[in-house]
């Protein structure tokens, strides 16, 4: 079984800051939904959907820290590490559905623009900008130490731009009376969500299909194993991702002389860790003569 991870990771050191950022973002997201419904602003509702990506990203970051520390069980030999991936899948699907709704609503408003309370809309968006700046300040320190925290930081940075967009829309309606600014900004924020969500969905699907991690060149990896002294063939090679930051590898290494099997195994593990950053490996060393005999039996 795979044991629970360490809670002393770079991301874990900033768990409290992540939790504060999550609390602020989630609270304001709810306030923004209410503000959007009260003012009639699609831009606010679209920005609330965008903030949902932040809530999802921050939540996943905390989820990864929490579940990485849980011990595995006989029923779940990898523990609960895949919970992060399943949560990301749900997040991506919900966001795509929200984007479809936002774009449909924007189309409807182009046909018949509703009355929008631009003053309250400006106030709500300005508060959102302040919340985003506070969250960015909370996460800035950890963003240089942890990819997990950096991802959350970039999510909040993106939402800050969304808040600025809503403020611009509110000002245009107040000063110029341009009511189409709201659906235009709303549709723009909706479209901004799509590429990021689509990338997330592709990454999640790739992990669930146990595809080769993007950071691993499996051809180079196989060549590296094949060059180890004593190895005559590399068989049944698989590399996959259990959850973000946790890649695993398994393979069979065929050797001519089993007396050197221990050294072959040590060298293979060292190569995986140093050259490919893969710590979780399952490597079986096989006798070439035995494998040849077994192959002949199946002829």
LODOGU-109201 format. One line per field, with one value per residue (C-alpha): residue in one letter; x, y, z negated. Coordinates in pm, whole numbers, plus 50000, padded with zeros to 5 digits. Each point is the difference from the previous one (the first is absolute). Last residue first. Example, Ala and Ser with C-alpha at 12.3 -4.5 7.8 and 13.67 -1.06 7.14 Angstrom:
<rs>
residu s	a
east 51367	49863
north 49894	49656
up 49286	49934
</rs>
This chain:
<rs>
residu x	x	x	x	x	x	x	x	x	x	x	x	x	x	x	x	x	x	x	x	x	x	x	x	x	x	x	x	x	x	x	x	x	x	x	x	x	x	x	x	x	x	x	x	x	x	x	x	x	x	x	x	x	x	x	x	x	x	x	x	x	x	x	x	x	x	x	x	x	x	x	x	x	x	x	x	x	x	x	x	x	x	x	x	x	x	x	x	x	x	x	x	x	x	x	x	x	x	x	x	x	x	x	x	x	x	x	x	x	x	x	x	x	x	x	x	x	x	x	x	x	x	x	x	x	x	x	x	x	x	x	x	x	x	x	x	x	x	x	x	x	x	x	x	x	x	x	x	x	x	x	x	x	x	x	x	x	x	x	x	x	x	x	x	x	x	x	x	x	x	x	x	x	x	x	x	x	x	x	x	x	x	x	x	x	x	x	x	x	x	x	x	x	x	x	x	x	x	x	x	x	x	x	x	x	x	x	x	x	x	x	x	x	x	x	x	x	x	x	x	x	x	x	x	x	x	x	x	x	x	x	x	x	x	x	x	x	x	x	x	x	x	x	x	x	x	x	x	x	x	x	x	x	x	x	x	x	x	x	x	x	x	x	x	x	x	x	x	x	x	x	x	x	x	x	x	x	x	x	x	x	x	x	x	x	x	x	x	x	x	x	x	x	x	x	x	x	x	x
east 50497	49889	50262	50270	49911	50031	50347	50106	49870	50199	50318	49957	49953	49751	50031	49666	49979	49720	50080	49865	50274	49969	50189	50103	50380	50089	49715	49956	50375	50061	49727	50155	50350	49886	49808	50293	50230	49769	49962	50374	49999	49698	50224	49845	49749	49638	49854	49625	49815	49801	49990	49813	49945	49883	50005	49637	49828	50071	50184	50119	50310	49985	50276	49898	50348	50349	50268	50363	50086	50346	50135	49714	49955	49652	49875	50107	49859	49663	50001	50092	49706	49775	50073	49844	49870	49668	49929	49932	49629	49821	49658	49900	50314	49933	49637	50110	50253	49747	49738	50250	50099	49631	49942	50289	49890	49631	50030	50109	49695	49773	50193	49956	49630	49949	50206	49787	49676	50074	50145	49678	49836	50215	49861	50329	50102	49812	49987	50367	50090	49814	50169	50345	49933	49890	50325	50207	49830	50088	50365	49999	49856	50306	50230	49794	50050	50369	50044	49823	50238	50298	49879	50005	50323	50158	50287	49964	49621	50036	50084	49735	49710	49877	50071	49806	49707	50005	50010	49710	49789	50073	49895	49683	49912	50036	49773	49726	50019	49997	49693	49828	50045	49932	49648	49919	49687	49976	50157	49765	50175	50351	49859	49887	50346	50162	49763	50105	50368	49952	49805	50265	50266	49813	49991	50375	50063	49797	50188	50341	49923	49870	50319	50218	49822	50065	50370	50038	49821	50259	50240	49757	50225	50200	49933	49634	49832	50303	50032	50233	50086	49874	50260	49957	49627	50036	50262	49825	49666	50149	50120	49674	49802	50218	49951	49627	49942	50204	49804	49682	50132	49954	49639	49966	50162	49732	49729	50155	50027	49638	49887	49633	50084	49833	50095	50358	50035	49872	50246	50274	49928	50028	50332	50112	49961	50172	50294	50055	49975	50227	50263	49989	50035	50291	50173	49953	50130	50320	50243	49801	50085	50373	49957	50018	49673	50177	49812	49793	50134	49963	49895
north 47896	50060	49772	50176	50335	49847	49867	50344	50167	49754	50064	50377	49990	50265	50313	50145	50375	50173	50370	50285	50263	50138	50327	49902	50029	49969	49782	49772	49969	49908	49736	49846	50004	49830	49734	49927	49975	49751	49793	49954	49629	49963	50006	50064	50254	50075	50308	49988	50329	50220	50378	50246	50376	50200	50379	50017	49670	49635	50091	49732	49827	49646	49779	49639	49896	50151	49776	49889	50174	49915	50356	50250	50131	49844	50195	50333	49904	49929	50337	50181	49838	50071	50372	50094	50351	49940	49697	49680	49922	49826	50056	50181	50214	50093	50078	50236	50176	50038	50140	50248	50116	50043	50198	50235	50045	50058	50245	50295	49939	50053	50313	50139	49907	50196	50295	50014	49935	50294	50246	49971	50250	50290	50287	50184	50090	49750	49720	50039	50012	49675	49824	50118	49876	49663	49972	50092	49718	49758	50110	49922	49660	49917	50094	49780	49699	50085	49988	49663	49855	50148	49838	49654	50074	50071	50226	50311	50012	49963	50365	50142	49796	50234	50311	49852	49931	50360	50131	49773	50122	50363	49937	49831	50303	50211	49762	50024	50382	50028	49774	50209	50305	49822	49887	49825	50033	49715	49995	49826	49826	50043	49883	49668	49939	50076	49752	49728	50082	49987	49672	49831	50128	49855	49657	50018	50101	49710	49748	50139	49999	49643	49886	50194	49833	49658	50083	50124	49692	49785	50025	49834	49714	49843	49647	50076	49682	49887	50359	50286	50265	50354	50276	50040	50037	50326	50169	49907	50113	50336	50056	49862	50249	50288	49900	49937	50326	50179	49835	50100	50355	49980	49903	50302	50210	49879	50093	50345	50050	49884	50291	50003	50208	49764	49677	50111	50121	49667	49811	50243	49947	49622	50047	50237	49732	49737	50231	50108	49646	49858	50270	49927	49624	50054	50216	49725	49734	50194	49758	49714	50127	49975	49648	49918	49804	49698	49757	49706	49655	49822	49643
up 52932	49643	49848	50202	49840	49654	50082	50129	49682	49790	50200	49977	49622	49892	49784	49893	49942	49811	49966	49788	49988	50353	50046	50357	49998	49631	49874	50300	50052	49635	50014	50311	49853	49679	50194	50229	49697	49834	50318	50052	49913	50229	50308	50342	49873	50095	49831	49942	49951	49764	49957	49777	50007	49698	50043	50108	49930	50086	50318	50240	50139	50138	50144	50065	50118	50009	50155	49964	49672	49867	49991	50007	50353	50038	49698	50147	50340	49839	49823	50322	50177	49698	50007	49664	49924	50177	49781	50202	50011	49714	50162	49678	50028	50363	49918	49721	50223	50284	49761	49853	50350	50089	49681	50074	50362	49904	49708	50217	50221	49700	49899	50352	50005	49677	50128	50316	49807	49764	50254	50202	49762	50125	49792	50050	49646	49785	50261	50087	49630	49930	50294	49888	49647	50138	50201	49693	49811	50280	49988	49627	50091	50207	49712	49767	50228	50039	49623	49978	50261	49814	49677	50159	50184	49662	49890	50216	49959	49622	49941	50235	49859	49725	50210	50292	49767	49877	50359	50095	49708	50095	50361	49879	49787	50315	50193	49736	49992	50380	50026	49731	50227	50331	49906	50330	50215	50248	50350	50250	50290	49860	49669	50145	50149	49663	49833	50243	49942	49622	50016	50213	49759	49703	50168	50068	49639	49860	50215	49901	49626	50009	50172	49755	49709	50154	50042	49642	49868	50183	49704	49761	49887	50279	49871	49945	49868	49799	49872	50091	49742	50043	50035	50377	49931	49810	50218	50326	49863	49904	50357	50136	49793	50118	50364	49962	49812	50265	50281	49815	50015	50376	49948	49769	50274	50239	49748	49956	50377	50040	49784	49893	49694	49750	50179	50056	49643	49864	50221	49896	49630	50050	50182	49722	49737	50217	50075	49640	49864	50271	49939	49628	50064	50239	49740	49742	50241	50070	49840	50157	50349	49938	49863	49630	49990	50136	50214	49885	50075	50330	49940
</rs>
